[in-house]
Amino acid sequence: EVCKIIKNEPATASIPIIMLTAKGEDADIVTGLELGADDYITKPFSPRVVLARVRTVLRRRKKTEEKGPLKIHEIMINTARHEVIVKNERVELTATEFKILELLASRPGWVLTRNQIINQVKGEDYPVTDRAVDVQIVSLRKKLGPAGKYIETVHGVGYRFKE
Protein backbone atom coordinates (compact mmCIF):
# COMPACT_ATOMS: atom_id res chain seq x y z
CA GLU A 1 0.00 0.00 0.00
CA VAL A 2 2.82 2.42 0.83
CA CYS A 3 4.54 1.66 -2.48
CA LYS A 4 1.29 2.29 -4.36
CA ILE A 5 0.79 5.64 -2.60
CA ILE A 6 4.37 6.76 -3.26
CA LYS A 7 4.24 5.84 -6.96
CA ASN A 8 0.84 7.49 -7.52
CA GLU A 9 1.86 10.88 -6.08
CA PRO A 10 3.61 13.11 -8.65
CA ALA A 11 5.94 14.57 -6.02
CA THR A 12 7.23 11.13 -4.95
CA ALA A 13 6.69 8.95 -8.04
CA SER A 14 10.34 9.13 -9.11
CA ILE A 15 11.65 7.84 -5.76
CA PRO A 16 13.11 4.38 -6.36
CA ILE A 17 11.73 1.59 -4.17
CA ILE A 18 13.42 -1.72 -3.39
CA MET A 19 11.31 -4.12 -1.37
CA LEU A 20 13.27 -6.20 1.12
CA THR A 21 11.02 -8.90 2.51
CA ALA A 22 10.66 -12.45 3.76
CA LYS A 23 7.78 -13.05 1.35
CA GLY A 24 9.27 -14.95 -1.56
CA GLU A 25 6.26 -16.49 -3.29
CA ASP A 26 5.83 -15.63 -6.98
CA ALA A 27 2.50 -13.94 -6.27
CA ASP A 28 4.13 -11.67 -3.63
CA ILE A 29 6.99 -10.72 -5.95
CA VAL A 30 4.64 -10.02 -8.88
CA THR A 31 2.35 -7.91 -6.67
CA GLY A 32 5.26 -5.88 -5.29
CA LEU A 33 6.68 -5.15 -8.72
CA GLU A 34 3.30 -4.35 -10.26
CA LEU A 35 2.57 -1.88 -7.47
CA GLY A 36 5.67 0.05 -8.51
CA ALA A 37 8.69 -1.43 -6.73
CA ASP A 38 11.84 -1.07 -8.81
CA ASP A 39 13.32 -4.27 -7.37
CA TYR A 40 12.34 -7.00 -4.93
CA ILE A 41 14.82 -8.83 -2.68
CA THR A 42 13.87 -11.76 -0.45
CA LYS A 43 15.51 -12.84 2.79
CA PRO A 44 18.05 -14.25 3.34
CA PHE A 45 20.14 -11.84 1.31
CA SER A 46 23.77 -10.89 0.90
CA PRO A 47 24.67 -7.27 1.71
CA ARG A 48 26.78 -7.24 -1.47
CA VAL A 49 23.75 -8.24 -3.54
CA VAL A 50 21.64 -5.50 -1.92
CA LEU A 51 24.35 -2.92 -2.63
CA ALA A 52 24.61 -4.05 -6.26
CA ARG A 53 20.83 -3.83 -6.70
CA VAL A 54 20.72 -0.35 -5.13
CA ARG A 55 23.45 0.81 -7.52
CA THR A 56 21.54 -0.65 -10.48
CA VAL A 57 18.29 1.08 -9.51
CA LEU A 58 20.10 4.40 -9.03
CA ARG A 59 21.87 4.00 -12.40
CA ARG A 60 18.49 3.43 -14.09
CA ARG A 61 17.06 6.48 -12.32
CA LYS A 62 19.94 8.67 -13.46
CA LYS A 63 19.37 7.65 -17.09
CA THR A 64 15.66 8.42 -16.67
CA GLU A 65 16.36 11.87 -15.24
CA GLU A 66 18.69 12.73 -18.12
CA LYS A 67 15.86 12.33 -20.62
CA GLY A 68 13.42 15.18 -21.00
CA PRO A 69 9.67 14.76 -21.39
CA LEU A 70 8.57 12.79 -24.44
CA LYS A 71 5.85 14.45 -26.52
CA ILE A 72 4.14 12.49 -29.25
CA HIS A 73 0.77 13.32 -30.80
CA GLU A 74 -1.27 14.81 -27.93
CA ILE A 75 0.49 12.69 -25.29
CA MET A 76 3.24 14.06 -23.04
CA ILE A 77 5.20 11.53 -20.99
CA ASN A 78 7.38 12.93 -18.22
CA THR A 79 9.51 10.04 -16.99
CA ALA A 80 11.23 11.97 -14.21
CA ARG A 81 7.87 12.98 -12.73
CA HIS A 82 6.19 9.68 -13.65
CA GLU A 83 3.25 11.43 -15.23
CA VAL A 84 1.28 11.26 -18.45
CA ILE A 85 -0.73 14.18 -19.77
CA VAL A 86 -3.18 13.84 -22.65
CA LYS A 87 -4.67 17.10 -23.98
CA ASN A 88 -3.78 18.92 -20.74
CA GLU A 89 -5.45 16.21 -18.59
CA ARG A 90 -3.36 14.08 -16.23
CA VAL A 91 -3.86 10.34 -16.75
CA GLU A 92 -3.36 7.96 -13.81
CA LEU A 93 -1.41 4.85 -14.85
CA THR A 94 0.03 1.95 -12.92
CA ALA A 95 3.81 1.60 -12.93
CA THR A 96 3.61 -1.20 -15.50
CA GLU A 97 1.23 0.70 -17.79
CA PHE A 98 3.50 3.73 -17.59
CA LYS A 99 6.58 1.70 -18.55
CA ILE A 100 4.76 0.04 -21.48
CA LEU A 101 3.52 3.41 -22.79
CA GLU A 102 6.96 4.96 -22.44
CA LEU A 103 8.56 2.00 -24.23
CA LEU A 104 6.15 2.04 -27.17
CA ALA A 105 6.05 5.86 -27.50
CA SER A 106 9.84 6.12 -27.44
CA ARG A 107 10.00 3.96 -30.58
CA PRO A 108 7.11 5.04 -32.81
CA GLY A 109 6.55 2.72 -35.75
CA TRP A 110 8.61 -0.10 -34.26
CA VAL A 111 6.77 -3.36 -33.68
CA LEU A 112 7.59 -4.95 -30.33
CA THR A 113 6.63 -8.52 -29.52
CA ARG A 114 4.90 -9.31 -26.25
CA ASN A 115 8.08 -10.99 -25.07
CA GLN A 116 10.19 -7.92 -25.92
CA ILE A 117 7.76 -5.74 -23.98
CA ILE A 118 7.94 -8.04 -20.93
CA ASN A 119 11.75 -8.15 -21.07
CA GLN A 120 12.07 -4.36 -21.43
CA VAL A 121 9.50 -3.50 -18.77
CA LYS A 122 10.03 -6.24 -16.20
CA GLY A 123 13.41 -7.71 -17.08
CA GLU A 124 14.44 -11.06 -18.46
CA ASP A 125 13.03 -14.23 -16.90
CA TYR A 126 10.09 -12.36 -15.36
CA PRO A 127 7.38 -14.92 -14.52
CA VAL A 128 4.40 -13.71 -16.56
CA THR A 129 2.44 -14.92 -19.57
CA ASP A 130 2.41 -13.13 -22.91
CA ARG A 131 -1.32 -12.48 -22.50
CA ALA A 132 -0.62 -10.33 -19.44
CA VAL A 133 0.73 -7.75 -21.89
CA ASP A 134 -2.60 -7.81 -23.75
CA VAL A 135 -4.45 -7.05 -20.51
CA GLN A 136 -2.11 -4.12 -19.79
CA ILE A 137 -2.56 -2.75 -23.33
CA VAL A 138 -6.37 -2.92 -23.06
CA SER A 139 -6.25 -1.03 -19.76
CA LEU A 140 -3.77 1.50 -21.14
CA ARG A 141 -5.91 2.23 -24.21
CA LYS A 142 -8.96 2.68 -22.01
CA LYS A 143 -7.19 5.13 -19.68
CA LEU A 144 -5.76 7.13 -22.60
CA GLY A 145 -9.25 7.55 -24.08
CA PRO A 146 -9.22 8.69 -27.73
CA ALA A 147 -5.39 8.83 -27.63
CA GLY A 148 -5.40 5.06 -27.06
CA LYS A 149 -5.81 4.68 -30.83
CA TYR A 150 -2.08 5.37 -31.21
CA ILE A 151 -1.26 1.96 -29.70
CA GLU A 152 -1.73 -0.40 -32.61
CA THR A 153 -2.01 -4.18 -32.56
CA VAL A 154 0.11 -5.97 -35.14
CA HIS A 155 -1.74 -9.28 -35.34
CA GLY A 156 0.41 -12.32 -34.73
CA VAL A 157 3.40 -10.17 -33.75
CA GLY A 158 2.82 -7.60 -31.00
CA TYR A 159 2.25 -3.86 -30.63
CA ARG A 160 3.53 -0.55 -31.96
CA PHE A 161 2.97 3.12 -31.29
CA LYS A 162 1.66 4.94 -34.37
CA GLU A 163 4.17 7.31 -36.00
N, C-alpha and C positions, 0 to 999 in steps of 0.2 A: 504494500500500500504506500509506503514512504517513497519507494522508487517511482511509482506511478505518479505521485503528487509532484515530485521533483522534476520529472521529465515532461509533465504537462504544463508547468509554469514557465513562461518565456524567460523570466529572469534567472531561472536555475536549470533550464533544459540542457545547457551545454556542459554542465558539471558531469564529469565521468563517474560512473558507479561500478564498483567491483563488489559483487556479493561474495562473502566469505561465510560459508555455512556448513552444517553437518548434514543437511538434506542433499542427498546425492542421487535421488531417483530421477529418471529421465523427465518425468512430468514436472518435477520441481525445477529442474534446470531450464526446461523449455519455458515455463511460466516466468521465471526470473528474467530470462533474456527477452521474452516478448513484452514484458512490462517496462523494458528500457535499460536493463543492466548492460554495461559494455563488456563485462566478463563475469564468470561464475566459477568460483574455486571451492572445492569441497574439502572438508577435513578428513584425514590428516593432510597437511600440506607442508611443503618445504619453504622456508623463508626466501630461499633463492628463487624459487618458482614464483612466489608472490611478487617479489621485486621485479622479476623479468616481465610479468604480466602488467604491473603498474607502469613500467617504462613503455611497453607496447601501447597501452591505452593512451598514455600521454603523447606518444609519438603520433598516433592517429588523430588526436585532438589538435595537435599543432598543425598538421596538414589541413585539417578542416578549417581552422581559423585563418589560414593563409588564403583560402579561396574566398572571393567575394560572393554576394548573393547571385544566384542563377535566375535569369529572367528569360522565360520562353513562353510565347503566346501571351495569354493574360495571367500566367502563373509566375509568381516570384517565390523562390526557395532560398531561404536564408539559413544555411547550415550552421553557422556559428550561434544563431539564436534559436535554432530548431523550430522554425516557423515557416508556414506556407500561407501565402496570401493570393487569393484569386479575386480579381476585380475589386481590390481594396477591402475584401472581407477575409478575415483570418479563418483558416480551416484547421480544425483539430484532428490530428492524425496520431496513430500509435507510433511507437519508435520503428517498428518493422515497416509500416506503411510509408513512413517518412523516408526511410532508407531505400525502399523500392522506387518511390517517386524520384528521389534524387538520382539514383542509378540510371533509370530510364531517361530522365530529362537531360542528364549530362551527356548522353550519347544519342541525340535525335536521329532517327532513321536506322539505327543499328538494331538488328533483331537479336534478342537475348533469349536463350533457352531457359526453361524453368530451373534447370540445374545450375546454370550460370548465375541466375538471380539468387538462388539459395546460397551458392558459394560466395558471391560478392557481399551479400547482406549479412549472412550468419556465419560464414567461414566454412572451410572444407570439413567434411565428415559430420555436418550438423544433422542430427536425427529428425528428419521431417520428410514427408512425402511431397512429390512434385505438385500434387493437387492443392497443397496448402498455399502455394503461390497463387493459384487460381482464386482461392477464397480471399486472399489479401487484395488481389487486383479488383475483384468485384466490389469489395468494401471501399477501396481507394477511389474507384470511378464514382461510386455513389456519393462519397464525401466531397469530391471535386465538383459535383453537379455537372452543368453543361461542359465544363473544361475536362471532364473525364473522357470525352470523345478523343482526346489526343493520345490516350493509351490504346494502342491498336493490338488486336489479337492476330498473330500470324499462325493460322491453323496448322497443326502438326509440328510446329516449331517452338513458338514462345510468344514473346511480346516485344513491342517497340513503341517508342514515343514518336509521334508524328513530327516530321520536320517543319 
